[in-house]
């Protein structure tokens, strides 16, 4: 059985609607976004403004980290 690591990151929007979001980035590239206020799932396409910027920056960081790890492994 393969154990999957997951990075939990919390982001609270500073402007209305002031959503409190938890982003779960999994090592295999999967993503779960949870609205902590309503306990509902959110898709990346539903993100706007600051929360979308946060998501994009974190996704880019994940891709860079993953690419660096693969480069080290196969170099």
N, C-alpha and C positions, 0 to 999 in steps of 0.2 A: 504494500500500500504506500502510495506517495503522499507525503505530508506537504500541504500547500501553505506557504507563508502568505500573510496578508498584512498590509500597512493600513492602519485606521487613521484617518485624518479628519478633524472636525473643522468646519468653516461656518461662521455666523455672518450673515449679510448685514452690512451697516445701513442699508437703505431698504425701504419698504419693498417687499413684504417681510423683511427681517427673518428669513428662513434660517434655521439651525440645521445644518446638513452634516452627515457623516459620510465620508468617502472611504470605501474599502477597495484598495488596489491589490489584486492578487498577482503572484509571481507569473502565472500563465497568461497574464494580460486581461483577465476578466475584471469587471468593475461593478460594484454595487454602490448606489447612492441612496441614502435614507434621509428623509425629512424627519428629524427628531421630534418636531412638534406634532405631526399627524401620524407618525410611524408608518408612512407610506413610501414606496419606492419612487425614485425620480430618475428619468432618463437624461442622458447628456443633452439631448435636444431641448429639454425643458429648462435648462439652465440659462440665465441671462446675467449680464453685467459682471459684477465681481465674482459671483460663484462660477460663471463660465470661464473667466480668466484664471481662477484658481484651478479649475479642472484641467484646462489646457496646459498650464505651467507644470502641474503634477504629472500629466500624461507625457509631456516632453521629457521631464526628468526621468520617468520610468523607462522610456525608450532609450535615452542616453545610457542609463545604468545597465540596462539589458544588453545593449550593443557592446559596451565596454567589457562586460563579463564574458560575452561570447568571443570577443576579440582575444581576451586573455586565454580562454580555454582552447581556442583553435589556432593560436599564433605559434 
